[in-house]
Every structure is written in C-alpha cells, then in structure tokens.
C-alpha cells in the first residue's frame, strides 16, 4: 500500500487578524500572532521575518510535480495574489 500526506499551509490573511482585533479581540492582530506561527514552524528555507526555523511543524517547498499546483498557480494569477520568492501566496 502506498500513501502520501500533503498539507497546504495556510495561516489566514493578515487583514483577517487585524480585523478581529478591531472588532474587539485584543491581541489578535497579525503581528501579535506571528511569533506563535513562527514558533510552530521549522521551514526548510530556515527562519526569517515571517517563517520559523526551529518549530515542531516541518514545512517544505514542493519537491514533486502535481497538476494541482498548476491549477493553484493559475488561480493565483486570476485572483489578485502575489507570489513571494519562496512561492507562498499572499494577497
């Protein structure tokens, strides 16, 4: 039996976190939550201002081809997303 597990990492958009704080959820703005996202991540490219480098969740760039990636990339072009250098999608 063969199997594979793939999870698309999605933190949610910074605007959502900032909106939650504006609506009364004190401390839930994006930059207040960012340190916790970073603590959770061990990114293959290492830590930086937005990625963690030593957390328990291993995050890596795709290293295999899948037609779904092409569909997601096409959607990113149609929807106003910007691709970062490490190919993460950001509004």
Biopython code that builds the backbone (N, CA, C, O; Angstrom):
import numpy as np
from Bio.PDB.StructureBuilder import StructureBuilder

atoms = [
    (1, "UNK", "N", (0.844, -1.172, 0.000)),
    (1, "UNK", "CA", (0.000, 0.000, 0.000)),
    (1, "UNK", "C", (0.891, 1.237, 0.000)),
    (1, "UNK", "O", (1.858, 1.323, 0.757)),
    (2, "UNK", "N", (0.556, 2.176, -0.846)),
    (2, "UNK", "CA", (1.308, 3.430, -0.905)),
    (2, "UNK", "C", (0.405, 4.555, -0.419)),
    (2, "UNK", "O", (-0.813, 4.510, -0.588)),
    (3, "UNK", "N", (1.007, 5.535, 0.170)),
    (3, "UNK", "CA", (0.226, 6.676, 0.622)),
    (3, "UNK", "C", (1.096, 7.902, 0.722)),
    (3, "UNK", "O", (2.323, 7.812, 0.749)),
    (4, "UNK", "N", (0.463, 9.024, 0.776)),
    (4, "UNK", "CA", (1.188, 10.283, 0.914)),
    (4, "UNK", "C", (0.327, 11.252, 1.690)),
    (4, "UNK", "O", (-0.902, 11.216, 1.625)),
    (5, "UNK", "N", (0.979, 12.093, 2.403)),
    (5, "UNK", "CA", (0.273, 13.127, 3.143)),
    (5, "UNK", "C", (0.801, 14.475, 2.688)),
    (5, "UNK", "O", (2.010, 14.696, 2.624)),
    (6, "UNK", "N", (-0.103, 15.353, 2.381)),
    (6, "UNK", "CA", (0.286, 16.698, 1.969)),
    (6, "UNK", "C", (-0.673, 17.678, 2.630)),
    (6, "UNK", "O", (-1.890, 17.502, 2.573)),
    (7, "UNK", "N", (-0.134, 18.678, 3.236)),
    (7, "UNK", "CA", (-0.940, 19.718, 3.865)),
    (7, "UNK", "C", (-0.514, 21.049, 3.268)),
    (7, "UNK", "O", (0.673, 21.376, 3.232)),
    (8, "UNK", "N", (-1.485, 21.804, 2.805)),
    (8, "UNK", "CA", (-1.189, 23.160, 2.347)),
    (8, "UNK", "C", (-1.227, 24.062, 3.561)),
    (8, "UNK", "O", (-2.241, 24.156, 4.253)),
    (9, "UNK", "N", (-0.130, 24.714, 3.808)),
    (9, "UNK", "CA", (-0.038, 25.584, 4.973)),
    (9, "UNK", "C", (-0.765, 26.886, 4.688)),
    (9, "UNK", "O", (-0.453, 27.581, 3.720)),
    (10, "UNK", "N", (-1.709, 27.208, 5.508)),
    (10, "UNK", "CA", (-2.412, 28.473, 5.369)),
    (10, "UNK", "C", (-2.674, 29.078, 6.736)),
    (10, "UNK", "O", (-3.431, 28.522, 7.533)),
    (11, "UNK", "N", (-2.065, 30.186, 7.000)),
    (11, "UNK", "CA", (-2.230, 30.844, 8.295)),
    (11, "UNK", "C", (-3.493, 31.684, 8.363)),
    (11, "UNK", "O", (-3.976, 31.993, 9.452)),
    (12, "UNK", "N", (-4.012, 32.043, 7.250)),
    (12, "UNK", "CA", (-5.049, 33.061, 7.230)),
    (12, "UNK", "C", (-4.398, 34.372, 6.821)),
    (12, "UNK", "O", (-3.179, 34.525, 6.893)),
    (13, "UNK", "N", (-5.194, 35.278, 6.408)),
    (13, "UNK", "CA", (-4.664, 36.538, 5.904)),
    (13, "UNK", "C", (-4.503, 37.548, 7.035)),
    (13, "UNK", "O", (-5.315, 37.602, 7.959)),
    (14, "UNK", "N", (-3.456, 38.333, 6.948)),
    (14, "UNK", "CA", (-3.171, 39.340, 7.975)),
    (14, "UNK", "C", (-4.354, 40.277, 8.190)),
    (14, "UNK", "O", (-4.628, 40.687, 9.318)),
    (15, "UNK", "N", (-5.048, 40.613, 7.115)),
    (15, "UNK", "CA", (-6.196, 41.515, 7.245)),
    (15, "UNK", "C", (-7.273, 40.930, 8.160)),
    (15, "UNK", "O", (-7.932, 41.666, 8.895)),
    (16, "UNK", "N", (-7.453, 39.606, 8.115)),
    (16, "UNK", "CA", (-8.455, 38.971, 8.976)),
    (16, "UNK", "C", (-8.079, 39.122, 10.441)),
    (16, "UNK", "O", (-8.922, 39.464, 11.270)),
    (17, "UNK", "N", (-6.811, 38.866, 10.763)),
    (17, "UNK", "CA", (-6.367, 39.007, 12.149)),
    (17, "UNK", "C", (-6.522, 40.451, 12.626)),
    (17, "UNK", "O", (-7.001, 40.703, 13.732)),
    (18, "UNK", "N", (-6.114, 41.387, 11.785)),
    (18, "UNK", "CA", (-6.229, 42.802, 12.153)),
    (18, "UNK", "C", (-7.687, 43.204, 12.339)),
    (18, "UNK", "O", (-8.010, 43.992, 13.228)),
    (19, "UNK", "N", (-8.562, 42.663, 11.502)),
    (19, "UNK", "CA", (-9.998, 42.959, 11.633)),
    (19, "UNK", "C", (-10.549, 42.395, 12.940)),
    (19, "UNK", "O", (-11.351, 43.044, 13.612)),
    (20, "UNK", "N", (-10.117, 41.183, 13.300)),
    (20, "UNK", "CA", (-10.581, 40.599, 14.555)),
    (20, "UNK", "C", (-10.228, 41.509, 15.728)),
    (20, "UNK", "O", (-11.043, 41.716, 16.627)),
    (21, "UNK", "N", (-9.018, 42.049, 15.716)),
    (21, "UNK", "CA", (-8.638, 42.929, 16.815)),
    (21, "UNK", "C", (-9.489, 44.198, 16.813)),
    (21, "UNK", "O", (-9.921, 44.663, 17.867)),
    (22, "UNK", "N", (-9.723, 44.749, 15.634)),
    (22, "UNK", "CA", (-10.565, 45.949, 15.540)),
    (22, "UNK", "C", (-11.975, 45.681, 16.040)),
    (22, "UNK", "O", (-12.644, 46.586, 16.538)),
    (23, "UNK", "N", (-12.431, 44.424, 15.907)),
    (23, "UNK", "CA", (-13.773, 44.057, 16.359)),
    (23, "UNK", "C", (-13.799, 43.650, 17.828)),
    (23, "UNK", "O", (-14.841, 43.243, 18.341)),
    (24, "UNK", "N", (-12.648, 43.757, 18.514)),
    (24, "UNK", "CA", (-12.645, 43.531, 19.950)),
    (24, "UNK", "C", (-11.778, 42.398, 20.458)),
    (24, "UNK", "O", (-11.673, 42.226, 21.672)),
    (25, "UNK", "N", (-11.161, 41.626, 19.604)),
    (25, "UNK", "CA", (-10.310, 40.510, 20.039)),
    (25, "UNK", "C", (-8.897, 41.040, 20.298)),
    (25, "UNK", "O", (-8.008, 40.913, 19.456)),
    (26, "UNK", "N", (-8.712, 41.634, 21.476)),
    (26, "UNK", "CA", (-7.425, 42.253, 21.799)),
    (26, "UNK", "C", (-6.281, 41.257, 21.684)),
    (26, "UNK", "O", (-6.378, 40.120, 22.147)),
    (27, "UNK", "N", (-5.197, 41.702, 21.060)),
    (27, "UNK", "CA", (-4.015, 40.875, 20.916)),
    (27, "UNK", "C", (-4.058, 39.894, 19.755)),
    (27, "UNK", "O", (-3.149, 39.078, 19.600)),
    (28, "UNK", "N", (-5.110, 39.964, 18.934)),
    (28, "UNK", "CA", (-5.252, 39.038, 17.816)),
    (28, "UNK", "C", (-4.886, 39.659, 16.482)),
    (28, "UNK", "O", (-5.275, 39.131, 15.441)),
    (29, "UNK", "N", (-4.152, 40.762, 16.476)),
    (29, "UNK", "CA", (-3.697, 41.305, 15.192)),
    (29, "UNK", "C", (-2.602, 40.392, 14.645)),
    (29, "UNK", "O", (-2.025, 39.589, 15.378)),
    (30, "UNK", "N", (-2.331, 40.522, 13.375)),
    (30, "UNK", "CA", (-1.406, 39.605, 12.707)),
    (30, "UNK", "C", (-0.028, 39.608, 13.351)),
    (30, "UNK", "O", (0.535, 38.544, 13.608)),
    (31, "UNK", "N", (0.518, 40.781, 13.615)),
    (31, "UNK", "CA", (1.878, 40.833, 14.133)),
    (31, "UNK", "C", (1.981, 40.374, 15.573)),
    (31, "UNK", "O", (3.072, 40.028, 16.027)),
    (32, "UNK", "N", (0.863, 40.360, 16.315)),
    (32, "UNK", "CA", (0.877, 39.766, 17.651)),
    (32, "UNK", "C", (0.853, 38.243, 17.576)),
    (32, "UNK", "O", (1.418, 37.571, 18.439)),
    (33, "UNK", "N", (0.202, 37.696, 16.549)),
    (33, "UNK", "CA", (0.108, 36.244, 16.372)),
    (33, "UNK", "C", (1.316, 35.654, 15.650)),
    (33, "UNK", "O", (1.620, 34.471, 15.808)),
    (34, "UNK", "N", (2.000, 36.471, 14.863)),
    (34, "UNK", "CA", (3.112, 35.994, 14.048)),
    (34, "UNK", "C", (4.175, 35.231, 14.840)),
    (34, "UNK", "O", (4.647, 34.203, 14.354)),
    (35, "UNK", "N", (4.576, 35.676, 16.027)),
    (35, "UNK", "CA", (5.589, 34.915, 16.761)),
    (35, "UNK", "C", (5.158, 33.470, 17.052)),
    (35, "UNK", "O", (5.999, 32.572, 17.093)),
    (36, "UNK", "N", (3.858, 33.244, 17.254)),
    (36, "UNK", "CA", (3.370, 31.896, 17.519)),
    (36, "UNK", "C", (3.394, 31.043, 16.253)),
    (36, "UNK", "O", (3.708, 29.854, 16.309)),
    (37, "UNK", "N", (3.065, 31.649, 15.115)),
    (37, "UNK", "CA", (3.188, 30.936, 13.843)),
    (37, "UNK", "C", (4.646, 30.520, 13.633)),
    (37, "UNK", "O", (4.934, 29.388, 13.243)),
    (38, "UNK", "N", (5.551, 31.452, 13.898)),
    (38, "UNK", "CA", (6.968, 31.180, 13.687)),
    (38, "UNK", "C", (7.481, 30.100, 14.647)),
    (38, "UNK", "O", (8.294, 29.260, 14.260)),
    (39, "UNK", "N", (7.006, 30.124, 15.893)),
    (39, "UNK", "CA", (7.426, 29.109, 16.861)),
    (39, "UNK", "C", (6.983, 27.718, 16.439)),
    (39, "UNK", "O", (7.634, 26.728, 16.771)),
    (40, "UNK", "N", (5.878, 27.641, 15.708)),
    (40, "UNK", "CA", (5.346, 26.346, 15.292)),
    (40, "UNK", "C", (6.087, 25.773, 14.086)),
    (40, "UNK", "O", (6.049, 24.562, 13.869)),
    (41, "UNK", "N", (6.747, 26.598, 13.310)),
    (41, "UNK", "CA", (7.333, 26.173, 12.039)),
    (41, "UNK", "C", (8.810, 25.817, 12.123)),
    (41, "UNK", "O", (9.588, 26.436, 12.847)),
    (42, "UNK", "N", (9.158, 24.805, 11.361)),
    (42, "UNK", "CA", (10.561, 24.532, 11.038)),
    (42, "UNK", "C", (10.601, 24.488, 9.519)),
    (42, "UNK", "O", (10.428, 23.431, 8.912)),
    (43, "UNK", "N", (10.829, 25.644, 8.911)),
    (43, "UNK", "CA", (10.780, 25.756, 7.450)),
    (43, "UNK", "C", (12.087, 25.300, 6.842)),
    (43, "UNK", "O", (13.169, 25.579, 7.360)),
    (44, "UNK", "N", (11.965, 24.599, 5.742)),
    (44, "UNK", "CA", (13.141, 24.088, 5.019)),
    (44, "UNK", "C", (14.102, 25.214, 4.632)),
    (44, "UNK", "O", (15.312, 24.995, 4.590)),
    (45, "UNK", "N", (13.592, 26.403, 4.351)),
    (45, "UNK", "CA", (14.437, 27.526, 3.970)),
    (45, "UNK", "C", (14.995, 28.283, 5.176)),
    (45, "UNK", "O", (15.725, 29.262, 5.021)),
    (46, "UNK", "N", (14.646, 27.820, 6.372)),
    (46, "UNK", "CA", (15.112, 28.478, 7.580)),
    (46, "UNK", "C", (14.165, 29.593, 8.006)),
    (46, "UNK", "O", (13.210, 29.924, 7.302)),
    (47, "UNK", "N", (14.443, 30.148, 9.139)),
    (47, "UNK", "CA", (13.611, 31.212, 9.667)),
    (47, "UNK", "C", (13.950, 32.558, 9.050)),
    (47, "UNK", "O", (15.078, 32.803, 8.622)),
    (48, "UNK", "N", (12.946, 33.423, 9.014)),
    (48, "UNK", "CA", (13.145, 34.813, 8.596)),
    (48, "UNK", "C", (12.076, 35.643, 9.287)),
    (48, "UNK", "O", (11.546, 35.226, 10.317)),
    (49, "UNK", "N", (11.754, 36.791, 8.752)),
    (49, "UNK", "CA", (10.765, 37.660, 9.398)),
    (49, "UNK", "C", (9.373, 37.028, 9.460)),
    (49, "UNK", "O", (8.574, 37.393, 10.323)),
    (50, "UNK", "N", (9.073, 36.096, 8.569)),
    (50, "UNK", "CA", (7.731, 35.514, 8.501)),
    (50, "UNK", "C", (7.704, 33.999, 8.686)),
    (50, "UNK", "O", (6.627, 33.437, 8.885)),
    (51, "UNK", "N", (8.834, 33.327, 8.628)),
    (51, "UNK", "CA", (8.911, 31.873, 8.748)),
    (51, "UNK", "C", (9.688, 31.508, 10.002)),
    (51, "UNK", "O", (10.613, 32.210, 10.411)),
    (52, "UNK", "N", (9.286, 30.383, 10.605)),
    (52, "UNK", "CA", (10.038, 29.859, 11.728)),
    (52, "UNK", "C", (11.096, 28.876, 11.265)),
    (52, "UNK", "O", (10.992, 28.304, 10.179)),
    (53, "UNK", "N", (12.112, 28.680, 12.088)),
    (53, "UNK", "CA", (13.182, 27.781, 11.709)),
    (53, "UNK", "C", (13.402, 26.621, 12.664)),
    (53, "UNK", "O", (14.195, 25.731, 12.354)),
    (54, "UNK", "N", (12.727, 26.591, 13.826)),
    (54, "UNK", "CA", (13.045, 25.572, 14.829)),
    (54, "UNK", "C", (11.817, 24.935, 15.462)),
    (54, "UNK", "O", (11.946, 24.266, 16.488)),
    (55, "UNK", "N", (10.637, 25.116, 14.892)),
    (55, "UNK", "CA", (9.421, 24.582, 15.497)),
    (55, "UNK", "C", (9.173, 23.119, 15.183)),
    (55, "UNK", "O", (9.945, 22.499, 14.452)),
    (56, "UNK", "N", (8.091, 22.559, 15.736)),
    (56, "UNK", "CA", (7.787, 21.144, 15.547)),
    (56, "UNK", "C", (7.133, 20.797, 14.204)),
    (56, "UNK", "O", (7.132, 19.631, 13.810)),
    (57, "UNK", "N", (6.578, 21.785, 13.497)),
    (57, "UNK", "CA", (5.908, 21.520, 12.223)),
    (57, "UNK", "C", (6.882, 21.745, 11.069)),
    (57, "UNK", "O", (7.283, 22.877, 10.799)),
    (58, "UNK", "N", (7.254, 20.679, 10.402)),
    (58, "UNK", "CA", (8.193, 20.764, 9.282)),
    (58, "UNK", "C", (7.457, 21.257, 8.040)),
    (58, "UNK", "O", (6.481, 20.649, 7.600)),
    (59, "UNK", "N", (7.932, 22.357, 7.486)),
    (59, "UNK", "CA", (7.338, 22.970, 6.294)),
    (59, "UNK", "C", (8.400, 22.977, 5.205)),
    (59, "UNK", "O", (9.533, 23.405, 5.425)),
    (60, "UNK", "N", (8.016, 22.496, 4.031)),
    (60, "UNK", "CA", (8.980, 22.452, 2.937)),
    (60, "UNK", "C", (8.331, 22.923, 1.644)),
    (60, "UNK", "O", (7.108, 22.954, 1.507)),
    (61, "UNK", "N", (9.183, 23.283, 0.715)),
    (61, "UNK", "CA", (8.722, 23.651, -0.610)),
    (61, "UNK", "C", (8.345, 22.364, -1.324)),
    (61, "UNK", "O", (8.847, 21.290, -0.993)),
    (62, "UNK", "N", (7.470, 22.476, -2.290)),
    (62, "UNK", "CA", (7.094, 21.252, -3.010)),
    (62, "UNK", "C", (8.319, 20.702, -3.724)),
    (62, "UNK", "O", (9.125, 21.452, -4.275)),
    (63, "UNK", "N", (8.441, 19.401, -3.705)),
    (63, "UNK", "CA", (9.566, 18.775, -4.386)),
    (63, "UNK", "C", (9.076, 17.681, -5.338)),
    (63, "UNK", "O", (9.809, 16.742, -5.647)),
    (64, "UNK", "N", (7.852, 17.812, -5.791)),
    (64, "UNK", "CA", (7.279, 16.881, -6.747)),
    (64, "UNK", "C", (6.279, 17.643, -7.596)),
    (64, "UNK", "O", (5.749, 18.672, -7.180)),
    (65, "UNK", "N", (6.033, 17.137, -8.768)),
    (65, "UNK", "CA", (5.100, 17.801, -9.684)),
    (65, "UNK", "C", (3.710, 17.201, -9.535)),
    (65, "UNK", "O", (3.542, 15.985, -9.432)),
    (66, "UNK", "N", (2.744, 18.064, -9.526)),
    (66, "UNK", "CA", (1.358, 17.641, -9.408)),
    (66, "UNK", "C", (0.523, 18.631, -10.201)),
    (66, "UNK", "O", (0.726, 19.838, -10.068)),
    (67, "UNK", "N", (-0.409, 18.162, -11.022)),
    (67, "UNK", "CA", (-1.236, 19.079, -11.808)),
    (67, "UNK", "C", (-2.002, 20.091, -10.948)),
    (67, "UNK", "O", (-2.335, 21.178, -11.418)),
    (68, "UNK", "N", (-2.280, 19.735, -9.693)),
    (68, "UNK", "CA", (-2.984, 20.662, -8.807)),
    (68, "UNK", "C", (-2.179, 21.942, -8.600)),
    (68, "UNK", "O", (-2.758, 23.022, -8.478)),
    (69, "UNK", "N", (-0.856, 21.833, -8.560)),
    (69, "UNK", "CA", (-0.024, 23.032, -8.397)),
    (69, "UNK", "C", (-0.238, 24.010, -9.547)),
    (69, "UNK", "O", (-0.292, 25.223, -9.343)),
    (70, "UNK", "N", (-0.359, 23.469, -10.757)),
    (70, "UNK", "CA", (-0.578, 24.334, -11.913)),
    (70, "UNK", "C", (-1.930, 25.030, -11.826)),
    (70, "UNK", "O", (-2.056, 26.198, -12.193)),
    (71, "UNK", "N", (-2.942, 24.313, -11.338)),
    (71, "UNK", "CA", (-4.275, 24.910, -11.162)),
    (71, "UNK", "C", (-4.214, 26.022, -10.122)),
    (71, "UNK", "O", (-4.752, 27.108, -10.338)),
    (72, "UNK", "N", (-3.558, 25.753, -8.991)),
    (72, "UNK", "CA", (-3.443, 26.775, -7.940)),
    (72, "UNK", "C", (-2.666, 27.991, -8.436)),
    (72, "UNK", "O", (-3.009, 29.127, -8.110)),
    (73, "UNK", "N", (-1.634, 27.754, -9.215)),
    (73, "UNK", "CA", (-0.863, 28.869, -9.759)),
    (73, "UNK", "C", (-1.713, 29.687, -10.723)),
    (73, "UNK", "O", (-1.653, 30.916, -10.712)),
    (74, "UNK", "N", (-2.506, 29.014, -11.557)),
    (74, "UNK", "CA", (-3.397, 29.724, -12.488)),
    (74, "UNK", "C", (-4.418, 30.554, -11.718)),
    (74, "UNK", "O", (-4.723, 31.677, -12.119)),
    (75, "UNK", "N", (-4.945, 30.026, -10.629)),
    (75, "UNK", "CA", (-5.887, 30.788, -9.802)),
    (75, "UNK", "C", (-5.213, 32.007, -9.187)),
    (75, "UNK", "O", (-5.820, 33.073, -9.073)),
    (76, "UNK", "N", (-3.959, 31.842, -8.795)),
    (76, "UNK", "CA", (-3.233, 32.966, -8.203)),
    (76, "UNK", "C", (-3.068, 34.105, -9.187)),
    (76, "UNK", "O", (-2.973, 35.266, -8.790)),
    (77, "UNK", "N", (-3.034, 33.779, -10.467)),
    (77, "UNK", "CA", (-2.921, 34.821, -11.487)),
    (77, "UNK", "C", (-4.263, 35.510, -11.696)),
    (77, "UNK", "O", (-4.320, 36.727, -11.874)),
    (78, "UNK", "N", (-5.345, 34.729, -11.674)),
    (78, "UNK", "CA", (-6.690, 35.281, -11.889)),
    (78, "UNK", "C", (-7.137, 36.103, -10.685)),
    (78, "UNK", "O", (-7.672, 37.202, -10.834)),
    (79, "UNK", "N", (-6.914, 35.562, -9.499)),
    (79, "UNK", "CA", (-7.243, 36.260, -8.249)),
    (79, "UNK", "C", (-6.027, 37.138, -7.933)),
    (79, "UNK", "O", (-4.902, 36.738, -8.236)),
    (80, "UNK", "N", (-6.210, 38.296, -7.345)),
    (80, "UNK", "CA", (-5.057, 39.191, -7.159)),
    (80, "UNK", "C", (-4.087, 38.744, -6.071)),
    (80, "UNK", "O", (-3.911, 39.441, -5.071)),
    (81, "UNK", "N", (-3.461, 37.590, -6.258)),
    (81, "UNK", "CA", (-2.430, 37.113, -5.354)),
    (81, "UNK", "C", (-1.064, 37.515, -5.904)),
    (81, "UNK", "O", (-0.897, 37.740, -7.103)),
    (82, "UNK", "N", (-0.116, 37.598, -5.017)),
    (82, "UNK", "CA", (1.271, 37.836, -5.416)),
    (82, "UNK", "C", (2.078, 36.630, -4.952)),
    (82, "UNK", "O", (1.892, 36.156, -3.832)),
    (83, "UNK", "N", (2.953, 36.140, -5.782)),
    (83, "UNK", "CA", (3.833, 35.046, -5.396)),
    (83, "UNK", "C", (5.098, 35.610, -4.771)),
    (83, "UNK", "O", (5.790, 36.425, -5.382)),
    (84, "UNK", "N", (5.400, 35.175, -3.552)),
    (84, "UNK", "CA", (6.670, 35.548, -2.934)),
    (84, "UNK", "C", (7.763, 34.695, -3.524)),
    (84, "UNK", "O", (7.488, 33.713, -4.213)),
    (85, "UNK", "N", (8.975, 35.054, -3.266)),
    (85, "UNK", "CA", (10.126, 34.337, -3.797)),
    (85, "UNK", "C", (10.061, 32.858, -3.452)),
    (85, "UNK", "O", (10.437, 32.017, -4.269)),
    (86, "UNK", "N", (9.587, 32.526, -2.251)),
    (86, "UNK", "CA", (9.524, 31.122, -1.858)),
    (86, "UNK", "C", (8.212, 30.467, -2.267)),
    (86, "UNK", "O", (7.868, 29.391, -1.778)),
    (87, "UNK", "N", (7.481, 31.122, -3.171)),
    (87, "UNK", "CA", (6.277, 30.607, -3.804)),
    (87, "UNK", "C", (5.086, 30.481, -2.877)),
    (87, "UNK", "O", (4.137, 29.767, -3.198)),
    (88, "UNK", "N", (5.108, 31.151, -1.739)),
    (88, "UNK", "CA", (3.916, 31.224, -0.906)),
    (88, "UNK", "C", (2.994, 32.279, -1.469)),
    (88, "UNK", "O", (3.459, 33.301, -1.974)),
    (89, "UNK", "N", (1.700, 32.054, -1.391)),
    (89, "UNK", "CA", (0.742, 33.003, -1.935)),
    (89, "UNK", "C", (0.372, 34.042, -0.884)),
    (89, "UNK", "O", (0.092, 33.710, 0.268)),
    (90, "UNK", "N", (0.375, 35.279, -1.293)),
    (90, "UNK", "CA", (-0.014, 36.380, -0.403)),
    (90, "UNK", "C", (-0.875, 37.347, -1.172)),
    (90, "UNK", "O", (-0.631, 37.587, -2.354)),
    (91, "UNK", "N", (-1.877, 37.907, -0.528)),
    (91, "UNK", "CA", (-2.676, 38.967, -1.153)),
    (91, "UNK", "C", (-1.884, 40.241, -1.160)),
    (91, "UNK", "O", (-2.368, 41.266, -1.642)),
]
sb = StructureBuilder()
sb.init_structure("model")
sb.init_model(0)
sb.init_chain("A")
sb.init_seg("    ")
for serial, (resi, resn, name, xyz) in enumerate(atoms, 1):
    if name == "N":
        sb.init_residue(resn, " ", resi, " ")
    sb.init_atom(name, np.array(xyz, "f"), 0.0, 1.0, " ", f" {name:<3s}", serial, name[0])
structure = sb.get_structure()
